[in-house]
Amino acid sequence: MPVSDEAREGAGALRLRALREVETDYLVVGAGASGMAFADTLVAHTDAEVVLVDRRHRPGGHWLDAYPFVRLHQPSAYYGVESRPLGNDRIDEHGANAGFYERASADEICDYYARVLDEQLLPTGRVRFSGMSEYRGGSGDGHVLGSLLDGSETLVRPRRGIVDATYVQSEIPSRHVPGFAIEPGVTLVPPNGLVDLASPADRFTVIGAGKTAIDTCVWLLESGVDPDRIRWIRGRDPWQFDRTFTQPLELIGGYMRLQARWVEIAAAAENGRDFARRLEDAGMFVRVDPATEPLAFRGATVSRREIDALRMIQHIVRARRVRRIGRTTVTTDVGDVPGGPREVYVDCTAAGVPAAAPRPVFEPGRITIQYVAVGFLPWCAATIAFVESAGLADEEKNRLCPPAVFSGDTADLTRLAYAAMQGLVARVRHETVGPWNAVSRLNPARGALDRIDDADVAESLAFMIEHTREALENLERRASEPPT
Ligand SMILES: Cc1cc2nc3c(=O)[nH]c(=O)nc-3n(C[C@H](O)[C@H](O)[C@H](O)COP(=O)(O)OP(=O)(O)OC[C@H]3O[C@@H](n4cnc5c(N)ncnc54)[C@H](O)[C@@H]3O)c2cc1C
């Protein structure tokens, strides 16, 4: 029976598919934190229409497949989208996060993004969402989306351009294929699998050095596993921010002190590694192993309590690559280590925030969402949307949003800091972008000016105003030198 026109006029995604050819202002590919923050700010500040597509069935991106004990590593207070708060701005009183602003779990984040779509974006009548739709490529003439359900294709013609909100997408354990061989009979799980073990383990071997491995080790310890029954295979340790200095609102004094110290160190650092060491001397960067200098930096945060817990794990294997896990032996780039029959291996080797090649944020007909600050992706995506809404030429938009490229390497810290500081200074001084930035809920420094009677805030701001030029001059010089 032919489908009536009325049936084709059904809600949201169905209507998009039935039309086969769709016109809109912006086609946003990816409905994770980047695409959602971008779309939310764009529709709030323009009258643009947006088609938002994702391979997944609903918004939220990697959080939909995250391990169950994951939390944001920053406070919820400045994560998500501009138009809707996430959480209640509560300061936790118990547990590893005591004394800090609450950090949302994956369930809260997924529910949040569903509500943002259903209660904020779709009701504008200017946003259409198509889940289970894969972007297959295109050009100025149109872009092809393929349905992962029935294989049908839709041509989208965006009048203003395509927005790539997949460029810095997260690589997560549950969707990651390990880069090593596994002998049959070995139990290897992503962190997600730890809550579903068939039988208790003699020992856990956690593989990976990044935030996921840290979360996994902390969770095992908090769940009562004896530290002696945890072995940790990790290569390059990461520098991490002490979470004390990433707190907003009532605790913003610490964040402002970090900003002032950052400027002071930027004015003096000789290279990326020196930059990191000076931040450690200032108490703002932390490392797990006091005897090993971290060579990686991805912008994550950790609390001192977590660091203390992690230091209880004594069995560390300093290998950068696991090559093969056998039933009795694990082969690594630094030799073999023993395995055991009831050993559970936890694969935490997915890149998390993978390195992306630099590319301009604004190009004709294309916007590529990237970091334009040191971390805090939703703030970056909303900033890019606001700058887009301001009706400026591409050259000016790119001046306001130079990409801060995370290579993952500490040696690149001066380059990263230079791009981020240059962009921030340009935005803060801009007559339209500056006032928006000061009040955006995604800006970690929001509300600093309302707390100017806090000595930390006042002194830090005064210091930054006086020394930012010196910092930029030194960073520019250092950033152009080859990494040591
Ligand atoms: C465990 C963890 C914790 C983190 N905590 C924080 C934090 O506290 N603060 C912070 O700022 N950052 C944090 N990050 C960094 C993180 O990268 C961002 O917060 C953010 O969630 C990433 O969002 P995204 O939209 O860029 O990528 P993703 O969440 O990966 O979303 C990209 C989306 O694009 C879709 N997609 C990809 N290709 C296509 C295609 N061809 N067609 C259609 N759809 C496509 C995918 O299905 C996906 O849904 C964390 C990362 C991890 C892994």
The ligand as a Tripos MOL2 file, in Angstrom:
@<TRIPOS>MOLECULE
LIG
   53    58     1     0     0
SMALL
NO_CHARGES

@<TRIPOS>ATOM
      1 C1         35.8840    9.1100   29.7620 C.3       1 LIG1
      2 C2         35.9840   10.5100   29.2490 C.ar      1 LIG1
      3 C3         35.7370   11.5920   30.1070 C.ar      1 LIG1
      4 C4         35.8230   12.8870   29.6360 C.ar      1 LIG1
      5 N1         35.5820   13.9320   30.4770 N.ar      1 LIG1
      6 C5         35.6320   15.2000   29.9850 C.ar      1 LIG1
      7 C6         35.3650   16.3250   30.8170 C.ar      1 LIG1
      8 O1         35.0840   16.1920   31.9940 O.2       1 LIG1
      9 N2         35.4380   17.5740   30.2640 N.ar      1 LIG1
     10 C7         35.7510   17.7720   28.9480 C.ar      1 LIG1
     11 O2         35.7610   18.9090   28.4690 O.2       1 LIG1
     12 N3         36.0350   16.7210   28.1550 N.ar      1 LIG1
     13 C8         35.9880   15.4630   28.6370 C.ar      1 LIG1
     14 N4         36.2890   14.4110   27.8300 N.ar      1 LIG1
     15 C9         36.7270   14.7000   26.4830 C.3       1 LIG1
     16 C10        35.5960   14.3970   25.5290 C.3       1 LIG1
     17 O3         36.2550   14.2480   24.3410 O.3       1 LIG1
     18 C11        34.4610   15.3950   25.4600 C.3       1 LIG1
     19 O4         33.9210   15.7190   26.6830 O.3       1 LIG1
     20 C12        33.2640   15.0210   24.5940 C.3       1 LIG1
     21 O5         32.3110   14.2080   25.2360 O.3       1 LIG1
     22 C13        33.5940   14.5070   23.2440 C.3       1 LIG1
     23 O6         32.4950   14.8610   22.4720 O.3       1 LIG1
     24 P1         32.5150   14.8390   20.8920 P.3       1 LIG1
     25 O7         31.1520   15.2840   20.4710 O.co2     1 LIG1
     26 O8         33.6520   15.5950   20.3360 O.co2     1 LIG1
     27 O9         32.7960   13.3080   20.5270 O.3       1 LIG1
     28 P2         31.8750   12.0360   20.7300 P.3       1 LIG1
     29 O10        31.2380   12.0010   22.0420 O.co2     1 LIG1
     30 O11        32.7440   10.8800   20.3510 O.co2     1 LIG1
     31 O12        30.7170   12.2270   19.6510 O.3       1 LIG1
     32 C14        30.9540   12.1860   18.2560 C.3       1 LIG1
     33 C15        29.6860   11.6840   17.6230 C.3       1 LIG1
     34 O13        29.8590   11.7200   16.1840 O.3       1 LIG1
     35 C16        29.2150   10.5980   15.6330 C.3       1 LIG1
     36 N5         29.8010   10.3250   14.3240 N.ar      1 LIG1
     37 C17        31.1000   10.0870   14.0300 C.ar      1 LIG1
     38 N6         31.2440    9.8940   12.6930 N.ar      1 LIG1
     39 C18        30.0120   10.0130   12.1510 C.ar      1 LIG1
     40 C19        29.5090    9.9100   10.8150 C.ar      1 LIG1
     41 N7         30.3040    9.6660    9.7550 N.pl3     1 LIG1
     42 N8         28.1850   10.0550   10.6120 N.ar      1 LIG1
     43 C20        27.3450   10.3050   11.6630 C.ar      1 LIG1
     44 N9         27.7740   10.4330   12.9410 N.ar      1 LIG1
     45 C21        29.0900   10.2850   13.1830 C.ar      1 LIG1
     46 C22        29.4720    9.4810   16.6360 C.3       1 LIG1
     47 O14        28.5000    8.4720   16.5230 O.3       1 LIG1
     48 C23        29.3810   10.2310   17.9810 C.3       1 LIG1
     49 O15        28.1030   10.1360   18.5690 O.3       1 LIG1
     50 C24        36.1830   13.1140   28.2820 C.ar      1 LIG1
     51 C25        36.4450   12.0300   27.4290 C.ar      1 LIG1
     52 C26        36.3400   10.7380   27.8900 C.ar      1 LIG1
     53 C27        36.6080    9.6010   26.9460 C.3       1 LIG1
@<TRIPOS>BOND
     1     1     2 1
     2     2     3 ar
     3     2    52 ar
     4     3     4 ar
     5     4     5 ar
     6     4    50 ar
     7     5     6 ar
     8     6     7 ar
     9     6    13 1
    10     7     8 2
    11     7     9 ar
    12     9    10 ar
    13    10    11 2
    14    10    12 ar
    15    12    13 ar
    16    13    14 ar
    17    14    15 1
    18    14    50 ar
    19    15    16 1
    20    16    17 1
    21    16    18 1
    22    18    19 1
    23    18    20 1
    24    20    21 1
    25    20    22 1
    26    22    23 1
    27    23    24 1
    28    24    25 2
    29    24    26 1
    30    24    27 1
    31    27    28 1
    32    28    29 2
    33    28    30 1
    34    28    31 1
    35    31    32 1
    36    32    33 1
    37    33    34 1
    38    33    48 1
    39    34    35 1
    40    35    36 1
    41    35    46 1
    42    36    37 ar
    43    36    45 ar
    44    37    38 ar
    45    38    39 ar
    46    39    40 ar
    47    39    45 ar
    48    40    41 1
    49    40    42 ar
    50    42    43 ar
    51    43    44 ar
    52    44    45 ar
    53    46    47 1
    54    46    48 1
    55    48    49 1
    56    50    51 ar
    57    51    52 ar
    58    52    53 1
@<TRIPOS>SUBSTRUCTURE
     1 LIG1         1 GROUP 0 **** ****
